[in-house]
Structure formats: C-alpha cells, structure tokens
Amino acid sequence: MENPGHEPVLLLEDQALIAIYMEELLHQAGFDNICTHSSCAAAAEWLQKNTPKLAVIETRLRDEPCDAIAAVLNQRGVPYIVHSVGRQWKSPVHGHEMQVDRQTVRSG
C-alpha cells in the first residue's frame, strides 16, 4: 500500500517494546507518519480530528477492548489489521469471532 501523501497510520498497542517494533516495521514499509496510542480513550480523542489511511490495532488496550475504535474505522472505510497473540476477539463490525495466534487467523 503506497502512502504518497504521508497520511497518518494509526497504531494501537499498549506494550512499549511491541509498539516500537511495529513502528519500525511500518517505517520499513514506507509509512512515515505513525500515530501510536496505548489507550482507547487517547485513540478516540485522536480520531475526533483525524482519519488514518490505515490502522494496526491490538484487540484490547489498557483501558478497554478496541471494539469501538474498530467500528469507527469501519464506518470511515479505513482498512485495519488486528494483531494479538492468543486472545479471542469478536469483530464488532462483522460479528466473526477470531482466535488469533502467532501463525494463523481463523474466523468462524
């Protein structure tokens, strides 16, 4: 995915080392405007004034699950990637429950 206009990419991650690693991966992929938040409250506030080109979201942050953030992104047509290790997540948009692990994503 190209990002010629340098639109922001939203990264939701509450573990500092994982956030740093994900930011580096996004930079390597050509994204240079990465907005990282570790709480849904901060992300929701940011989304009041901004719309990202892409989002990479954890299933749950420090304060709550990211369901409401995923719903906002879906409403705005923003593609997003859900990342997590060993947690279950039910998509607020499509209602699919997903078991996420390091190797596969199964929806059912």
C-alpha positions as CSV (number, residue, x, y, z in Angstrom):
1,M,0.0,0.0,0.0
2,E,1.5,3.3,-1.0
3,N,1.4,6.3,1.2
4,P,2.5,9.2,-1.1
5,G,0.6,11.9,0.8
6,H,2.1,10.8,4.1
7,E,-1.3,10.3,5.6
8,P,-1.2,9.0,9.2
9,V,-1.2,5.4,10.1
10,L,-2.9,4.6,13.5
11,L,-1.1,2.1,15.7
12,L,-2.9,0.9,18.8
13,E,-0.5,-1.1,21.1
14,D,-0.1,-0.9,24.9
15,Q,3.2,-2.8,25.2
16,A,6.1,-0.4,24.6
17,L,8.5,-2.8,23.0
18,I,5.9,-4.2,20.7
19,A,4.9,-0.7,19.7
20,I,8.5,0.3,18.9
21,Y,8.9,-2.9,16.8
22,M,5.6,-2.3,14.9
23,E,6.6,1.4,14.3
24,E,9.9,0.2,12.8
25,L,8.1,-2.3,10.6
26,L,5.7,0.4,9.4
27,H,8.6,2.7,8.7
28,Q,10.3,0.0,6.7
29,A,7.1,-0.4,4.7
30,G,7.2,3.2,3.7
31,F,4.9,4.8,6.3
32,D,6.4,7.8,7.9
33,N,3.5,9.4,9.8
34,I,2.7,6.9,12.5
35,C,0.4,7.9,15.4
36,T,0.7,5.4,18.3
37,H,-1.7,5.2,21.2
38,S,-1.8,2.9,24.2
39,S,-5.4,3.5,25.3
40,C,-8.7,3.5,23.5
41,A,-9.5,6.9,25.2
42,A,-6.5,8.5,23.6
43,A,-7.2,6.9,20.2
44,A,-10.9,8.0,20.3
45,E,-9.8,11.6,21.0
46,W,-7.3,11.5,18.2
47,L,-10.0,10.1,15.8
48,Q,-12.2,13.1,16.6
49,K,-9.9,15.2,14.4
50,N,-8.1,12.7,12.3
51,T,-8.8,9.8,9.9
52,P,-5.9,7.5,9.2
53,K,-5.1,5.8,5.9
54,L,-4.6,2.5,7.7
55,A,-4.7,1.2,11.2
56,V,-3.0,-1.6,13.1
57,I,-4.9,-2.4,16.2
58,E,-4.5,-4.6,19.2
59,T,-7.7,-6.4,20.4
60,R,-7.5,-4.8,23.8
61,L,-5.6,-1.9,25.3
62,R,-5.0,-0.8,28.9
63,D,-8.4,0.7,29.3
64,E,-10.8,-1.4,27.3
65,P,-11.3,-3.6,24.2
66,C,-10.8,-1.9,20.8
67,D,-14.3,-2.7,19.5
68,A,-15.5,0.9,19.4
69,I,-12.3,2.0,17.6
70,A,-12.7,-0.8,15.0
71,A,-16.3,0.3,14.5
72,V,-15.3,3.9,13.9
73,L,-12.6,2.8,11.4
74,N,-15.1,0.6,9.6
75,Q,-17.6,3.5,9.4
76,R,-15.0,5.7,7.8
77,G,-13.8,3.0,5.4
78,V,-10.4,2.7,6.9
79,P,-8.7,-0.6,6.4
80,Y,-7.3,-2.1,9.6
81,I,-5.2,-5.0,10.7
82,V,-6.0,-6.7,14.1
83,H,-2.9,-8.1,15.8
84,S,-2.8,-10.0,19.0
85,V,-1.3,-13.2,20.5
86,G,-3.5,-15.9,22.0
87,R,-6.7,-13.9,22.5
88,Q,-10.2,-14.2,21.2
89,W,-11.8,-11.3,19.6
90,K,-15.3,-10.8,18.2
91,S,-15.4,-8.3,15.4
92,P,-17.8,-5.5,16.2
93,V,-18.4,-5.0,12.5
94,H,-18.9,-8.4,11.1
95,G,-19.7,-10.4,14.3
96,H,-17.0,-13.0,13.5
97,E,-15.2,-14.5,16.4
98,M,-11.5,-14.9,15.7
99,Q,-8.9,-16.9,17.5
100,V,-5.6,-15.2,16.9
101,D,-2.3,-16.9,17.4
102,R,1.2,-16.4,16.0
103,Q,0.7,-18.4,12.9
104,T,-2.9,-18.3,11.7
105,V,-6.1,-16.4,11.9
106,R,-9.3,-18.3,11.8
107,S,-12.7,-16.7,11.6
108,G,-15.8,-18.6,12.4
